[in-house]
Amino acid sequence: MAPNYGITNNNEDEALLSSTDAHEVQKTVKFAAATKQQHSISIPQPSDYKRNFNEGSQTAILRSLRAAGVKFIRFATVDAYNTIRCKTVPLAQLSGQRRTNQVSSPLINPVSIAEICFAGLPTSADVPAAPNLSSRNVLTLQPDFSSLRILPYASKTAMVMCTAHNQQTQELSPLCSRGLLQRVLHSAKEDLGIEFSVGAELEFMLYRENKDGIMQPVDMSTFGNATTLNEQEDFISTLYDQLEQQDIPVELIHSESAPGQLEVVLSYSDDILQLADDIVYARETITNVAKQHGMKALFLPKTSMMAAGNGSHLHFSFRESGSQHRNAFSDPSQPTGISRKGGAFIEGLLDHLPSLLSLSIPTVNSFAELAQDVGQAINWDGQQKTKIHLCAYALI
């Protein structure tokens, strides 16, 4: 009997198969299904497909650094004494861990540092007497790769700034200065609705050893004088080039009041954390470029009672969060020209000045730099428009 593939029943548009043909088709379908099962490939749905972008980024960072000739990475943090605490890890060690799967993310917590280091370790002892701090407690350093820079004065080394975390809980340590800044900026934005813009002025003196082995200023110039600019043009040019290589924007360079003194002005920035990093990198660069040119850069607040000292000046302004108005500190309608929030900001500085002094002028040498200005540091009169003198000096 011929296959009945096209016979219709009662004029319905439905194709019918004979029982024999239907049986053959069923066998064919089962065979095809079994074959498909043997050679099937499980492809996850788009929602199930996840890539560890963090691990991929770390691989890219390591490869890029190796291509740039970098051999070492410094993982750094800054303690309360303004000392850079860092440890160096060979790039080959990190790359090797990544390739052999010893550590899936070798750049996340690569090094740790004893908590006691944040109390300032003297050269005379490994463990200073510091209440509530112990050498047994260890903090892990977690890098912020937005701060990664290849160091021009040490071209085989890159450095990245880190936050310090409890080794067990991974919580941010209250001793971490970088973490403190992050918390303050977050609180200002979320609780007070303001964001800051900050500029920085870095003062330092250039000294050189004379024929008798005594360190002396490189010149006897004064504020705004061209002498230092002319005689130290090579140093200034090298310094500018190296700062530019690290994406540190320089607004101005000029001589200051003391002999051999210069000031480097960093541009205002809305990214305060990056500006803080720029200050750290800039000071390190100044120190090392001066050494390359046979000089020593001193950031010491006071080097002589007969000359002006070094300051690290920070200029603040703030704006309403999300506002296009760049400066919420000023208000032309007020008699003082200062807004209500601006006045409250100044009042807060004066109210908390005793606490601020522990950070801004923490040493006897710092107070010596202020000299006769100390009495003026705490007065501001809105009616007379007397300027507040913010003490922003730190020991380097």
N, C-alpha and C positions, 0 to 999 in steps of 0.2 A: 504494500500500500504506500502510495506516494505521500510524503509529508504534507500535512494539511496546515500550511503556514498562513493562508490568507482567507480562510472560510469564516464568514461572519455568521452570527446567530441572532435570528429574529431582528435583522436589520440594525443591530447595535454595532457601534464602531469599536469593537474589541477584538483583537487578534487572539486566535486560539491555537494551542499546540496539542498534538496527539500525546497520549500517555507515554509512548516510547521516546518521542523527542524531548518531552519534559524531563524524563529520567536522565537522558544524556546531558542535557543542559545543567541539571543539578550536580552531576558528577564533575562537569567542567568547572563550575563555580567553586566547589569545594577544593579542587586541586589548585585553582588560582589563589584561593584564600590561604591555603597552606604554604604555597610558594612565597606569597607576599609576606607572611609572618616570619619565614626563615630569613628573608633579606631586608626586613624593615629597619629603618633608622629613626630613632626617637628624636624629634626636633622639638625643643621646648617652645611654649607659647611666648610671645614678646614680653608678657607680664612676668614670666618666670626667668627671663634672661637677665642676669645681673653681672656687671663687670666691676672689679675692684679698681676704681679709678685712682685711688690713693697709691696702690702698689704700682700702677702704670706710671704715675707721675714721679714716683721715687726712682724708678728705673731710668726715666728720661733725664732726671736731675743728675744722677750718677754718670750717665753716658755723656751728658753735656759738659760736666766738670772735667771728666777725663779727656775729652776732646780739646778742652781749653788748656790742658797741661797741668791741671790741679792734681796734687798728690795727697793733700791733707784737708780735712774740714775741722775748723774750730767750733765747738758748741759753747756759747758764751752767755753769761748772765752778769748783772751788775749788783754788787752788794750795797748795803747802806752807807758804806764809806767811799762809794764811787770807785771801787776797785773792780776791774773786769776779771771775773773768775771764769776760766775756760779750760777745756780739755780738748786735745787734738786726736782725731781718729784717722788713720790712713784710709784713703779712698779705696784702695785695693781690699782692705778688710771688709768694708761695707759692701762692696760689689761682690766679693766672694761669698758672704753670707746670703746675699740675694740669689746668686746663681745656684748655690747648693741647697737652697731652701732651709738653711739653718734658722733664719729669721725671715718671716714674710715681709716685714716692714722695718728694715734695719735703721731707718732714719727717724723713727718715731721716738723711741727712748734709748738713744745710743749710749749716753753716759749719765752718771750720777755724781753728786757732790755732797759732802757732809754738811749737815745743817749748821754746824758750828762755824763754817767758813763765812756765813753771813754776819757773824759778830766781828769780823775783821781779824784774821790770823796774823799775829806779829811774827817777826823773824826769830824771836827768842824762844818760841814754844809752838808746838803743834796744836795744843788745846788750850786756848785762853779761858780765863774764868768768866763765864757768861751765864747768868741765871736763866733757867728754863730752856737752855740749849744744850744739846748733847752731840758728841761725835758719833754716837751709835745711830742716831737718826740720819737717814740718807734721803736726799731729794733727787728725783730724776729730772733731767732737763729736756723739755719738749720744744723742738725748734719751730719757729715761725718762718717759713721759707720765703715769705715776702721780704724778709730782711736779709736774705742771702746775698753776699757780695764777695767777689774775688778781690783779694787785697793787692793793690798795685805795688806796694812796697814789699810784699812777700808773695810774689806772683804764683808760687806753687801751692798757695793756701787760700781757701775760702773760709769765710766766717759767717755764722748765722746766730741771731739772737734767740734766746730761749726763755720760757717761763719755767719756774721751779715747782714741782709737784710732789706731794707725799708719795713715797714709794709703794705703800700698801694700798691706799685708797685712791690714788691719782688725783686727789683734790688739790687745787691751787694752794700753794703755801702762803701764809700771811707774811712771810719774810721776803717774798718775791717782789722786787720794786717794779718790774715790768707789769706784773699782774695787778699790783696796786693801781698803777696808772690806768690800766684797762677798766678796772672797777670804778674808778672815779669818773672816767669819761662816760661810762654806761649809766651811772647814777645821775650825772648831770643831764644827760639826754632824756632818760626815762622818767626821772623824778622831778626835775626842774625845767625841762623843755628847752635847754640851751646846749649849744655846741660851740667849741672854742676854735679860734685861729691864734697861732702862736708863732713868734719869730725869735731867733736866738742870736746873741752876740758873744763870740768867743774871744777873750783876751788872753794873750800870752806874751812872754818875753823871750827874746833870743839871746843866748849867752854863748861865748866862745872862750876856749882856754887860751890865755896869753903865753908868752915865751917863758914865763916863770911858773907856768902850770896853774895859774889862778883863773877861775871862771869870772868873766866880766861881760857886761852888756856889749852887743856888737856895735853900738853907737850911742851917742848922747843926744838923740833927737827928742823932739817934743810932739805934742798932739798936732796931727794934720801936716806934719813936716814931710818933705819929699825925700829926705836923706835915707830913711830906712827903705822906702820904696825903690829908690835908685840902686842902693848898694846890695839889696837882697832880691833884686829882680829875678835872678835864676831860681832862688828858693821859692819865691811867690809863684812863678810860672809853673814849676814842677808841682807845687802844692795844688794849684788850681786844676792842672791836668788830672792829677790823681783823684781829686774830689769829684771832678766831672765824670771820670770813669766809673765812679761808684754812684752816679746819679744823685749827688748831693748838690743842690742848687746854691750858688754863691751870689749874693746880692751886692756885696761891697767889701772892699779890703782897704784899710787905712792905718796909718801909724797912730799910736795912742800916746798918752801923756808921759809915761815912764821911758827911760832910755831903753832902746832896743825892743820896744813894745809894739805889737801889731794887734789889730782886731779883724776877725773874719765874721762877716754878717751873713747868716743863713736866711734864705727867703721865708716869708710867712707861709704857713701851711695849715690846711684844714685837717690834715692827717697827723694828729698829735703824736701817735705812737711811732709813726715813721720819722717824724722830726726828732723824737728822743733817740731813735736809732741813729739818725744822721749825726747827732751831736757826739755820740759815742764813737762812731766811725771817723768823724772829722778830727776829734782830738787824737785818736790813735794815728791818723794820717799825718797830722801836724808834727807829732813827736818823731815819727819815723822819717819824714822828709827832712826835718831839721838835722837828724843824725846823718842822713845821707850827704848833707852839705857841711858836715863838720861842726855842727852847732848843737846846742841843747835847748829845747823849748820848755820853758817853765810856766806852769799854770798856777803855781803857789800864790795864794791870795796876797801875801806880803813878802817881798824879798829884801826890802830896805825901808827903814823908817824915814829915809830922806827922799823917797820916790813913791809915786802912785803904785797901787797894787793891781792885781788881776781880778777881774770879775767875770761871772758867767751870767749875762743878763737875758731875762726872758720877758717878752712883750706880749701881753694878753689882750685879746678882744673876744667878744662872744656874740652870737646871733641866736635868734629864736629858731628852734629846730624846724626844718622844712621851709623856712622863710627865705625870700630872695633878698631881704634887707640885710646887708652884709654886717652891720655893726649895731647891735642892740644896746651897746653901752652908752651911746650918746643920745641926747634928746634936746634939740635946740629950743624947745618950748620951756624947758626948765631954767631957772636962774643960773644954775651952775653949768648948764649944758650937758649934764649927766642924767641919764634915765634913772627911774626908781630902782630898776634891777641893777644898774651900774653902781648906784650908791650902796645898795645892799651887798654887792660883791666887795666893795672897798671895806664896808663895815665888818664883813666876815673875815677879811684879811687881818684887820686890826684886832678883832676879837680873838682870833686864833694865832696871833703873832708869836706868843711864847712857844707854842708847839711847832710853828713853822721854822723857828730859829734852829731847832735841832736838826733840820734838814738843810737850811740855807746858809747858816754860819755855825757849823758844828764844832769848830776848834778855836783855840786861843789865837792862832794865826789869822783865822777868818775875822775875828773881832778887831784885830790889829789893822786889817785892811780898811775897815769902816772908819776907824779913827774918830774924828769929830762929828761924823755924820750919824753916830748912833742915836743921839738925842732927837734927831729929826725923823727917825724911822717909824715913829708911831703917831705922827700927827697929820691930820687932814681937816681942813676947815672949808666946808662947802661955800660959805659966804665969801671968803677971801680967795677961793679957788687955789688954795695951797695944794701943791702936788704931793701925793703920797710917795714916799721913797721906799720902794719894796726891796728888802734885803734878799738878794738872789745870788749869794756868793757861796761857793762850795770848795772844799779842799780837793785838790787833784793829786 
